[in-house]
């Protein structure tokens, strides 16, 4: 029975590089997938692209590709990644130049376009925002991006075109991993049991080090060895969908039933109806069996028909966040921090800052668990953080300035003051018909 190996080389945009290189060198992979897009990432990338048309892709793309390309080329591993973000075309131009310098003859690099639906968005202004129930047109003057979560279709087309490197924009995370399974095994996209199994494996792999213990570790309760050298996962999957999840021997971390179970549940609202562009996956009957150390067999997983719509993430400007922090330590530090907070409250009114919302946190006391009683043990240090949402940058700046002024105008012993202003980019979600989205491939190949 045919088998392939797929590795996870990144679980978010700023992930480490060395575990991916270890996978390329030692795991005998067929594919390495790097998942690098969070919900707001692409909206921020679109802003960058507007300012500089040759940017808008992952900031670490060149850094990663300088090291990844020679190993992938040598070991005949295909690379699939959404590092293209808002500008897959510019991303493959950059990769081509790196490959050219490295003499990687014949390397075929393909960009997948079509997820950017900003120009089509006016046709959908009456659509409901999933998070609020309001119509999208309530945001129309502030929208900066709109990207559909594509499925496997465009990646499959690129693989059928013998791509070595595939760079996408917004694609559903599991689809990056499902596409090579469908391509290699010739799975029918209407075989929803297999599509569900492949989606399950993609979901387990998509966050990289989370499933090998990185997001699992809790000292004394869930101990994970050698986290400083955490290995990333790979799966060996058979054409019937049977699979074993593991990592490279000798790397840090662990793969066991518990790590896989936690990742299975990660970001899943309804295990029976995990809606993706490729199928509606059912994880409710999944089980894990560990035949040997750091090897977990993945059992179960199924699915039903996909929906007729794509989810679209719409990025929009939403005012500013002005924030500041200052620390107090030693005897009575908690009371001094409370006094500082009260001073800032009054200063906001005195200087006329218009704040839509105001957060006051005593880090170490109530910043995570609001409304809880104060700790009974002595507090030796506390950091005050104040953040306000405003509609103007001027008001946001005033928050940090007032915090900094506490050095000489507030309680005794304040130190380490910081201040920051950032434009707030928020995300709203809508559904649009799949028929509204057309994909396109851009191909660049080095001479043979």
C-alpha positions as CSV (number, residue, x, y, z in Angstrom):
1,X,0.0,0.0,0.0
2,X,1.4,3.4,-1.0
3,X,2.5,5.7,1.8
4,X,3.7,9.3,2.0
5,X,5.3,11.4,4.7
6,X,4.2,15.0,5.3
7,X,6.0,17.2,7.8
8,X,4.9,20.4,9.6
9,X,7.6,23.1,9.2
10,X,5.8,26.0,10.9
11,X,2.7,26.6,13.0
12,X,2.6,30.3,12.9
13,X,4.2,33.3,11.1
14,X,7.1,33.7,13.4
15,X,7.9,30.1,14.2
16,X,11.4,28.7,14.5
17,X,13.3,27.4,11.5
18,X,15.6,24.7,12.9
19,X,12.9,22.0,13.4
20,X,11.9,22.4,9.8
21,X,15.5,21.9,8.7
22,X,15.7,18.8,10.9
23,X,12.6,17.3,9.2
24,X,14.0,18.0,5.8
25,X,17.3,16.4,6.6
26,X,16.2,13.4,8.6
27,X,12.5,12.5,8.2
28,X,12.6,11.2,4.6
29,X,9.7,13.5,3.8
30,X,7.7,13.8,0.6
31,X,6.2,17.1,1.6
32,X,6.9,19.9,4.1
33,X,4.0,22.3,4.8
34,X,4.5,25.6,6.6
35,X,1.3,27.2,8.0
36,X,2.0,30.9,8.7
37,X,-1.2,32.9,8.7
38,X,-3.3,33.9,11.7
39,X,-6.6,35.7,11.4
40,X,-5.3,39.3,11.4
41,X,-2.0,38.6,9.7
42,X,-3.3,38.9,6.2
43,X,-5.1,42.2,6.9
44,X,-1.8,43.7,8.2
45,X,0.0,42.3,5.2
46,X,-2.5,44.0,2.9
47,X,-1.7,47.3,4.6
48,X,2.0,46.7,4.0
49,X,1.4,45.8,0.4
50,X,-0.5,49.1,-0.2
51,X,2.5,51.0,1.1
52,X,5.1,48.8,-0.8
53,X,3.8,46.8,-3.7
54,X,6.7,44.3,-3.5
55,X,5.9,43.4,0.1
56,X,3.0,41.9,1.9
57,X,4.3,38.4,2.3
58,X,5.7,36.7,5.4
59,X,8.6,38.7,6.8
60,X,10.6,35.5,7.4
61,X,10.1,34.1,3.9
62,X,13.7,34.9,2.6
63,X,15.3,33.8,5.9
64,X,13.5,30.5,5.7
65,X,13.9,29.8,2.0
66,X,17.6,30.5,2.0
67,X,18.0,27.4,4.2
68,X,15.0,25.3,3.1
69,X,15.5,25.4,-0.6
70,X,18.8,23.5,-0.8
71,X,17.7,20.7,1.5
72,X,14.3,20.4,-0.2
73,X,15.9,20.3,-3.6
74,X,18.5,17.7,-2.6
75,X,16.0,15.4,-0.9
76,X,13.2,15.9,-3.4
77,X,10.7,17.3,-0.9
78,X,7.9,19.5,-2.1
79,X,7.1,22.7,-0.1
80,X,3.6,24.0,0.4
81,X,3.1,27.2,2.4
82,X,0.7,30.2,2.9
83,X,3.7,32.5,3.5
84,X,2.5,34.5,0.4
85,X,0.0,36.2,2.7
86,X,-1.3,39.3,0.8
87,X,1.3,39.0,-2.1
88,X,2.1,35.4,-3.3
89,X,3.3,36.8,-6.6
90,X,6.0,38.9,-5.0
91,X,6.8,36.0,-2.7
92,X,7.7,33.6,-5.5
93,X,9.7,36.4,-7.3
94,X,11.8,36.5,-4.2
95,X,12.1,32.7,-4.0
96,X,13.1,32.5,-7.6
97,X,16.0,34.9,-7.0
98,X,17.2,32.8,-4.0
99,X,16.9,29.6,-6.0
100,X,18.7,31.2,-8.9
101,X,21.6,32.3,-6.7
102,X,21.8,28.7,-5.3
103,X,21.8,27.1,-8.7
104,X,18.7,25.0,-8.2
105,X,18.2,24.2,-11.9
106,X,14.6,23.3,-13.1
107,X,13.0,24.3,-9.8
108,X,9.3,25.1,-10.4
109,X,7.7,27.6,-8.1
110,X,4.0,28.3,-8.3
111,X,1.9,31.0,-6.6
112,X,-1.8,30.4,-6.0
113,X,-4.0,33.5,-6.3
114,X,-7.7,34.1,-5.9
115,X,-8.3,34.3,-2.2
116,X,-8.2,38.1,-2.3
117,X,-11.9,39.1,-2.9
118,X,-11.7,42.7,-1.9
119,X,-12.9,43.9,-5.3
120,X,-15.9,41.6,-5.2
121,X,-16.9,42.6,-1.7
122,X,-19.4,45.4,-2.7
123,X,-21.6,42.5,-4.1
124,X,-21.8,41.1,-0.6
125,X,-22.3,44.2,1.5
126,X,-25.7,42.9,2.6
127,X,-24.2,39.8,4.0
128,X,-24.4,39.1,7.7
129,X,-21.3,39.5,9.8
130,X,-21.0,36.1,11.6
131,X,-19.7,37.6,14.9
132,X,-22.3,40.4,15.3
133,X,-25.3,39.7,13.1
134,X,-24.9,43.2,11.5
135,X,-24.7,43.8,7.8
136,X,-21.2,44.1,6.3
137,X,-22.1,47.5,4.9
138,X,-21.8,48.9,8.4
139,X,-18.0,48.6,8.0
140,X,-17.7,49.5,4.3
141,X,-15.8,52.8,4.8
142,X,-13.1,51.1,7.0
143,X,-12.4,47.8,5.1
144,X,-8.8,47.2,4.1
145,X,-8.8,43.5,3.1
146,X,-11.1,40.6,2.3
147,X,-9.7,37.1,1.8
148,X,-11.5,33.8,1.3
149,X,-10.4,30.6,3.0
150,X,-9.6,28.5,-0.1
151,X,-9.5,24.7,-0.1
152,X,-7.3,22.2,-1.9
153,X,-8.4,23.0,-5.4
154,X,-5.7,25.4,-6.4
155,X,-2.9,23.5,-4.6
156,X,-4.0,20.3,-6.4
157,X,-3.8,22.1,-9.8
158,X,-0.3,23.2,-8.9
159,X,0.8,19.7,-7.9
160,X,-0.6,18.3,-11.1
161,X,1.6,20.9,-12.8
162,X,4.6,19.3,-11.1
163,X,5.3,22.2,-8.7
164,X,8.2,22.0,-6.4
165,X,7.3,25.0,-4.3
166,X,3.7,26.2,-3.8
167,X,3.1,29.6,-2.2
168,X,-0.5,30.6,-1.4
169,X,-2.4,33.4,0.3
170,X,-5.3,32.5,2.5
171,X,-6.0,28.8,2.5
172,X,-7.7,26.8,5.2
173,X,-4.9,25.4,7.5
174,X,-5.8,21.7,7.1
175,X,-6.1,22.1,3.3
176,X,-2.3,22.7,3.0
177,X,-1.8,19.1,4.3
178,X,-4.9,17.5,2.7
179,X,-4.0,18.5,-0.8
180,X,-0.9,16.3,-1.2
181,X,-2.8,13.3,0.2
182,X,-5.5,13.8,-2.4
183,X,-2.9,14.3,-5.1
184,X,-0.7,11.3,-4.3
185,X,-3.5,8.8,-3.6
186,X,-6.0,10.0,-6.2
187,X,-8.7,10.4,-3.6
188,X,-12.1,11.3,-4.9
189,X,-13.0,14.7,-3.5
190,X,-16.5,13.3,-3.0
191,X,-15.2,10.5,-0.8
192,X,-16.0,12.5,2.4
193,X,-14.7,9.8,4.7
194,X,-11.2,10.1,3.3
195,X,-11.5,13.9,3.1
196,X,-12.4,13.9,6.7
197,X,-9.5,11.7,7.6
198,X,-7.1,13.9,5.7
199,X,-8.6,17.0,7.3
200,X,-8.1,15.4,10.7
201,X,-4.4,14.8,10.0
202,X,-4.0,18.4,8.7
203,X,-5.6,19.7,11.8
204,X,-3.2,17.7,14.0
205,X,-0.2,19.0,12.0
206,X,-1.1,22.6,11.4
207,X,0.2,24.0,14.6
208,X,3.6,22.2,14.4
209,X,5.1,22.1,17.9
210,X,1.8,22.2,19.7
211,X,1.3,18.5,19.0
212,X,4.8,17.6,20.0
213,X,4.4,19.1,23.5
214,X,5.1,22.8,23.0
215,X,1.6,24.0,23.9
216,X,1.2,21.0,26.2
217,X,3.9,21.4,28.8
218,X,3.1,22.1,32.4
219,X,6.0,21.4,34.8
220,X,5.3,18.7,37.4
221,X,1.9,17.9,35.8
222,X,2.7,17.4,32.1
223,X,6.4,17.2,31.8
224,X,8.0,17.5,28.3
225,X,11.6,16.7,27.8
226,X,14.1,19.1,26.1
227,X,11.7,21.8,25.0
228,X,14.6,24.0,24.0
229,X,15.2,21.5,21.1
230,X,11.5,20.8,20.4
231,X,11.0,18.7,17.3
232,X,8.1,19.3,14.9
233,X,5.8,16.5,13.8
234,X,5.4,14.5,10.6
235,X,2.8,12.0,9.6
236,X,3.2,8.8,7.6
237,X,-0.1,8.3,5.9
238,X,-1.4,5.3,3.8
239,X,-3.7,5.6,0.8
240,X,-6.6,4.3,2.9
241,X,-6.2,7.1,5.4
242,X,-4.4,5.2,8.1
243,X,-1.7,7.3,9.7
244,X,1.0,7.4,12.4
245,X,2.1,10.8,13.8
246,X,5.6,11.1,15.1
247,X,8.8,13.3,15.2
248,X,12.4,12.8,14.4
249,X,14.2,10.6,16.9
250,X,16.5,12.5,19.2
251,X,14.6,15.8,19.0
252,X,13.0,17.3,22.1
253,X,9.3,17.2,22.9
254,X,7.0,14.2,22.9
255,X,4.1,12.7,20.9
256,X,1.6,10.7,22.9
257,X,-2.2,10.3,23.2
258,X,-2.5,13.3,25.5
259,X,-0.6,15.7,23.2
260,X,-2.7,14.6,20.2
261,X,-6.0,14.8,22.1
262,X,-5.3,18.4,23.2
263,X,-4.4,19.4,19.6
264,X,-7.5,17.6,18.3
265,X,-9.7,19.8,20.5
266,X,-7.8,23.0,19.7
267,X,-10.0,25.7,18.1
268,X,-12.8,23.2,17.5
269,X,-16.3,24.4,18.5
270,X,-18.3,21.3,17.3
271,X,-16.3,18.1,16.8
272,X,-19.1,16.6,14.7
273,X,-19.2,19.6,12.3
274,X,-15.8,21.1,11.7
275,X,-16.6,23.1,8.6
276,X,-13.7,23.5,6.1
277,X,-13.7,24.4,2.4
278,X,-13.2,20.7,1.5
279,X,-15.6,18.9,3.7
280,X,-17.5,19.1,6.9
281,X,-15.2,16.9,9.1
282,X,-16.4,14.7,11.9
283,X,-13.9,14.3,14.7
284,X,-16.3,12.9,17.3
285,X,-15.2,9.2,16.9
286,X,-11.5,9.8,16.7
287,X,-9.2,7.8,18.9
288,X,-5.4,7.5,19.3
289,X,-3.3,4.4,20.0
290,X,0.4,4.6,20.9
291,X,2.2,1.5,19.6
292,X,5.6,2.8,20.7
293,X,7.3,5.8,22.2
294,X,6.6,9.1,20.2
295,X,4.5,7.3,17.7
296,X,0.7,7.7,17.7
297,X,-1.7,5.9,15.4
298,X,-4.6,8.1,14.4
299,X,-7.9,6.2,14.1
300,X,-11.3,7.4,13.0
301,X,-12.2,10.6,11.4
302,X,-14.8,11.1,8.7
303,X,-16.8,13.8,7.1
304,X,-19.8,14.8,5.0
305,X,-20.3,17.2,2.1
306,X,-18.7,20.6,2.0
307,X,-20.8,23.7,2.2
308,X,-21.4,25.8,-0.9
309,X,-19.8,28.9,0.7
310,X,-16.3,30.1,1.6
311,X,-15.6,31.9,4.8
312,X,-14.1,35.3,4.2
313,X,-12.0,37.3,6.7
314,X,-12.6,41.0,6.3
315,X,-10.0,43.2,7.8
316,X,-11.0,46.7,8.9
317,X,-9.5,49.6,10.8
318,X,-11.0,50.0,14.2
319,X,-9.4,53.0,15.9
320,X,-6.3,53.0,18.0
321,X,-5.0,51.4,21.2
322,X,-2.9,53.6,23.5
323,X,-1.2,51.8,26.3
324,X,1.4,52.2,29.0
325,X,3.0,50.2,31.8
326,X,4.9,50.9,34.9
327,X,6.2,48.6,37.7
328,X,6.2,49.0,41.5
329,X,8.1,46.8,43.9
330,X,8.8,46.2,47.6
331,X,6.6,47.0,50.6
332,X,3.1,48.3,49.9
333,X,3.7,48.0,46.1
334,X,0.2,46.8,45.4
335,X,-1.3,49.9,47.1
336,X,1.0,52.2,45.2
337,X,0.0,50.6,41.9
338,X,-3.7,51.0,42.8
339,X,-3.0,54.7,43.5
340,X,-1.2,55.1,40.2
341,X,-4.2,53.5,38.4
342,X,-6.6,56.0,40.2
343,X,-4.4,58.9,39.1
344,X,-4.6,57.8,35.5
345,X,-8.4,57.5,35.7
346,X,-8.6,61.1,36.9
347,X,-6.1,62.3,34.3
348,X,-8.1,60.8,31.5
349,X,-11.0,63.0,32.5
350,X,-8.8,66.1,33.2
351,X,-7.1,66.1,29.8
352,X,-10.2,65.1,27.9
353,X,-9.2,61.8,26.4
354,X,-12.2,60.1,24.7
355,X,-11.8,56.4,25.4
356,X,-14.3,53.9,24.1
357,X,-13.0,51.3,26.4
358,X,-10.4,51.3,29.2
359,X,-8.6,48.3,30.7
360,X,-6.6,48.7,33.9
361,X,-4.6,45.6,34.9
362,X,-2.5,44.8,37.8
363,X,-0.3,42.1,36.2
364,X,0.2,39.3,38.7
365,X,-2.9,40.2,40.6
366,X,-6.0,40.5,38.3
367,X,-4.9,40.8,34.6
368,X,-6.1,37.3,33.7
369,X,-8.8,36.7,36.3
370,X,-10.9,39.8,36.6
371,X,-13.2,40.2,39.6
372,X,-11.4,37.6,41.7
373,X,-10.4,38.3,45.2
374,X,-6.9,39.6,45.8
375,X,-4.2,37.0,46.7
376,X,-3.7,36.5,50.4
377,X,0.1,36.1,50.1
378,X,2.4,39.2,50.2
379,X,2.8,40.9,46.8
380,X,6.5,41.8,46.3
381,X,6.1,43.3,42.8
382,X,3.3,44.4,40.5
383,X,3.2,45.9,37.0
384,X,0.4,48.3,36.2
385,X,-0.9,48.2,32.6
386,X,-3.4,50.6,31.2
387,X,-4.8,50.4,27.7
388,X,-7.5,52.5,26.1
389,X,-9.3,52.2,22.7
390,X,-9.7,55.5,21.0
391,X,-10.8,56.8,17.6
392,X,-7.9,59.2,17.2
393,X,-4.1,58.6,17.4
394,X,-3.8,61.8,19.4
395,X,-5.9,60.5,22.2
396,X,-4.1,57.2,22.1
397,X,-0.7,58.9,22.5
398,X,-2.0,60.8,25.6
399,X,-2.5,57.5,27.5
400,X,1.1,56.5,27.2
401,X,2.3,60.0,28.0
402,X,0.2,60.1,31.2
403,X,1.7,56.7,32.3
404,X,5.2,58.0,31.7
405,X,4.5,61.1,33.7
406,X,4.0,58.8,36.8
407,X,7.8,58.7,37.1
408,X,7.8,62.0,39.0
409,X,4.1,62.7,39.4
410,X,2.8,59.5,40.9
411,X,3.4,57.1,43.8
412,X,7.0,56.4,45.0
413,X,9.2,53.9,43.3
414,X,7.7,53.5,39.9
415,X,10.1,52.1,37.2
416,X,10.4,50.6,33.8
417,X,7.7,52.7,32.2
418,X,6.8,52.0,28.6
419,X,4.3,53.4,26.2
420,X,2.9,52.3,22.8
421,X,0.3,53.3,20.2
422,X,-0.9,51.0,17.5
423,X,-3.7,51.2,14.9
424,X,-6.2,48.6,15.7
425,X,-7.0,46.2,12.8
426,X,-10.0,44.0,13.5
427,X,-11.5,41.1,11.6
428,X,-15.1,40.3,10.7
429,X,-16.3,37.1,9.0
430,X,-18.9,36.6,6.3
431,X,-19.8,33.8,3.9
432,X,-19.9,34.1,0.2
433,X,-20.8,31.6,-2.6
434,X,-17.9,29.5,-3.8
435,X,-18.9,30.5,-7.3
436,X,-17.8,34.1,-6.6
437,X,-14.2,33.0,-6.2
438,X,-11.8,32.2,-9.1
439,X,-8.3,30.9,-8.6
440,X,-5.3,31.5,-10.7
441,X,-1.7,30.1,-10.8
442,X,1.4,32.0,-11.5
443,X,4.4,29.8,-12.6
444,X,8.1,30.6,-12.5
445,X,10.6,27.9,-13.3
446,X,14.4,28.0,-13.3
447,X,16.1,26.9,-16.5
448,X,17.1,23.2,-16.7
